[in-house]
Amino acid sequence: MPGYAAREGSLAMLVLRRKVGESIILDGVICVSVLAVEGERVKIGINAPPDVTILRKELLKILSGEVEVQEEAAPPQE
């Protein structure tokens, strides 16, 4: 079955199935490869240019929260 779009919030998500050793290409420059499947966990590899930031979603949420806390605690600049 080809990929299909699923809704997550207001964004459409393309859902694909890949086997170990298969990859997808994003924006012509980012390669996401399935390296291994270990039980319920999937190990992926990402090749991207050095200027592309790659973060796990849960880490991004944590960092965003820390930035907001730091901004609130910082004295106003004049």
BAPATOR-161822 format. One line per 4 residues: for each residue x, y, z of N, C-alpha, C. Coordinates in Angstrom, 1 decimal. Each point is the difference from the previous one (the first is absolute). Layout:
<sites>
X/Y/Z/X/Y/Z/X/Y/Z | ...
</sites>
This chain:
<sites>
0.8/-1.2/0.0/-0.8/1.2/0.0/0.9/1.2/0.0 | -0.3/1.0/-0.9/0.8/1.2/0.0/-0.2/0.8/1.3 | 0.8/1.1/0.3/-0.1/0.8/1.1/-1.4/0.7/0.0 | -0.5/0.3/1.2/-1.2/0.7/0.1/0.1/1.1/1.1
-0.8/1.0/-0.1/0.0/1.1/0.9/-0.9/-0.2/1.2 | 0.5/0.2/1.2/-0.8/-0.2/1.2/0.0/1.4/0.7 | -1.0/0.4/0.7/-0.1/1.3/0.6/0.5/-0.1/1.5 | 0.9/0.9/0.3/0.5/0.2/1.4/-0.1/1.4/0.3
-1.0/0.4/0.7/-0.2/1.5/0.3/-0.4/0.6/-1.3 | 0.7/1.1/-0.4/-0.3/0.7/-1.3/0.9/-0.4/-1.1 | 1.0/-0.9/0.3/0.9/-0.5/-1.0/-0.4/-1.3/-0.6 | 0.4/-0.2/-1.3/-0.2/-1.3/-0.6/1.2/-0.8/0.1
-0.1/-1.2/0.3/1.2/-0.9/0.2/0.0/-1.1/-1.1 | 1.1/0.0/-0.7/0.2/-1.1/-1.0/0.4/-1.2/0.7 | -0.7/-1.1/-0.1/0.4/-1.3/0.7/0.5/-1.0/-1.0 | 1.2/-0.4/0.2/0.7/-1.0/-0.9/0.5/-1.2/0.8
0.1/-1.1/-0.7/0.5/-1.2/0.6/1.4/-0.2/-0.7 | 1.0/-0.3/0.9/1.3/-0.3/-0.5/0.6/-1.2/0.7 | 0.8/-0.7/-0.7/0.7/-1.2/0.5/1.4/0.4/0.4 | 0.7/-0.8/0.8/1.3/0.2/0.4/0.9/0.2/-1.3
0.8/1.0/0.0/0.8/0.3/-1.2/-0.6/1.0/-1.0 | -1.3/0.2/0.2/-0.7/1.0/-0.9/0.1/1.4/0.6 | -0.2/1.0/-0.9/0.1/1.4/0.4/-1.1/0.8/-0.7 | -0.1/1.2/0.5/-0.8/1.1/-0.6/0.9/1.2/-0.1
-0.3/0.9/-0.9/0.7/1.2/-0.2/-0.9/1.2/0.2 | 0.4/0.9/0.8/-0.8/1.2/0.3/0.7/1.2/-0.6 | -0.8/0.8/-0.7/0.5/1.2/-0.6/1.2/-0.1/-0.9 | 0.2/-1.3/-0.5/1.1/-0.2/-0.9/1.4/-0.1/0.7
0.1/0.3/1.3/1.3/0.1/0.6/0.1/-0.8/1.3 | -1.1/-0.4/0.6/0.0/-0.7/1.3/-0.4/-1.5/-0.3 | 0.8/-0.9/0.5/-0.3/-1.4/-0.2/-0.3/-0.7/1.3 | -1.1/-0.6/0.2/-0.4/-0.7/1.2/-0.1/-1.5/-0.4
0.9/-0.8/0.7/0.1/-1.4/-0.3/-0.4/-0.8/1.2 | -0.7/-1.1/-0.2/-0.3/-1.0/1.0/1.2/-0.9/0.2 | 0.6/0.0/1.1/1.2/-0.8/0.3/-0.3/-1.3/0.6 | -1.0/0.0/0.9/-0.3/-1.3/0.7/-1.4/0.2/0.7
-0.6/-1.2/0.2/-1.2/-0.1/0.8/0.3/-0.9/1.1 | -0.1/0.5/1.2/0.3/-0.8/1.2/-1.3/0.0/0.9 | -0.8/-1.0/-0.1/-1.2/-0.1/0.8/-1.0/1.1/-0.5 | -0.4/0.9/0.9/-0.9/1.1/-0.4/0.8/1.3/-0.3
1.3/-0.1/0.0/0.8/1.2/-0.3/0.6/-0.1/-1.4 | 0.1/1.1/-0.7/0.5/0.1/-1.3/1.3/0.9/0.1 | 1.1/-0.5/-0.5/1.2/0.8/0.0/0.1/0.7/-1.4 | 0.1/1.3/0.0/0.1/0.7/-1.3/1.3/0.8/0.0
0.5/0.2/-1.3/1.1/0.8/-0.2/-0.4/1.2/-0.8 | 0.6/1.2/0.2/-0.4/1.2/-0.7/1.3/0.6/-0.5 | 0.1/0.2/-1.3/1.1/0.7/-0.7/-0.6/1.4/-0.4 | 0.6/1.0/0.5/-0.5/1.4/-0.4/1.2/0.9/0.0
-0.1/1.1/-0.7/1.0/1.1/0.0/0.3/0.5/1.4 | 1.2/0.5/0.2/0.3/0.5/1.4/-0.9/1.1/0.5 | -0.6/0.8/-0.9/-0.8/1.1/0.4/-1.4/-0.4/0.4 | -0.4/-1.3/-0.1/-1.3/-0.5/0.4/0.1/-0.5/1.4
-0.9/0.6/0.8/-0.1/-0.4/1.4/-1.0/-1.2/0.1 | 0.5/-1.0/0.7/-0.9/-1.2/0.2/-0.1/-0.3/1.5 | -1.3/0.0/0.5/-0.3/-0.2/1.4/-1.1/-1.0/0.1 | 0.0/-0.8/1.1/-1.1/-0.8/0.3/-1.1/1.0/0.5
-1.3/-0.4/-0.3/-1.1/0.9/0.3/-0.1/0.3/1.5 | 0.2/-1.1/0.9/-0.1/0.3/1.4/1.1/0.9/0.5 | 1.2/-0.1/-0.6/1.1/0.9/0.4/-0.3/1.5/-0.4 | -0.6/0.1/-1.2/-0.4/1.4/-0.4/-1.0/0.6/0.9
-1.0/-0.8/0.5/-1.0/0.5/1.0/0.7/0.4/1.3 | 1.0/-0.7/0.4/0.7/0.3/1.3/0.8/1.3/-0.3 | 0.7/0.1/-1.1/0.8/1.2/-0.2/-0.8/1.2/-0.2 | -1.2/-0.1/-0.6/-0.9/1.1/-0.1/-0.5/0.5/1.3
-0.3/-1.0/0.9/-0.4/0.4/1.4/1.1/0.7/0.7 | 1.2/-0.5/-0.1/1.1/0.7/0.7/0.3/1.4/-0.5 | -0.2/0.2/-1.3/0.2/1.3/-0.6/-1.0/1.0/0.5 | -1.3/-0.5/0.1/-1.1/0.9/0.6/0.3/0.3/1.4
0.5/-0.9/0.8/0.3/0.2/1.4/1.1/1.0/0.1 | 1.0/-0.1/-0.8/1.2/0.9/0.1/-0.4/1.4/-0.4 | -0.9/0.1/-1.0/-0.4/1.3/-0.5/-0.8/0.7/1.1 | -0.9/-0.7/0.7/-0.8/0.5/1.1/0.9/0.5/1.2
1.1/-0.8/0.2/0.8/0.3/1.2/1.0/1.2/-0.3 | 0.3/0.2/-1.3/1.0/1.0/-0.4/-0.6/1.4/0.3 | 0.9/0.9/0.5/-0.5/1.4/0.3/-0.2/0.7/-1.4 | -1.0/0.9/0.0/-0.3/0.7/-1.3/1.2/0.8/-0.4
0.2/0.1/-1.3/1.1/0.7/-0.6/-0.5/1.4/-0.5 | 0.8/1.0/0.3/-0.4/1.3/-0.4/0.9/0.6/-1.1
</sites>
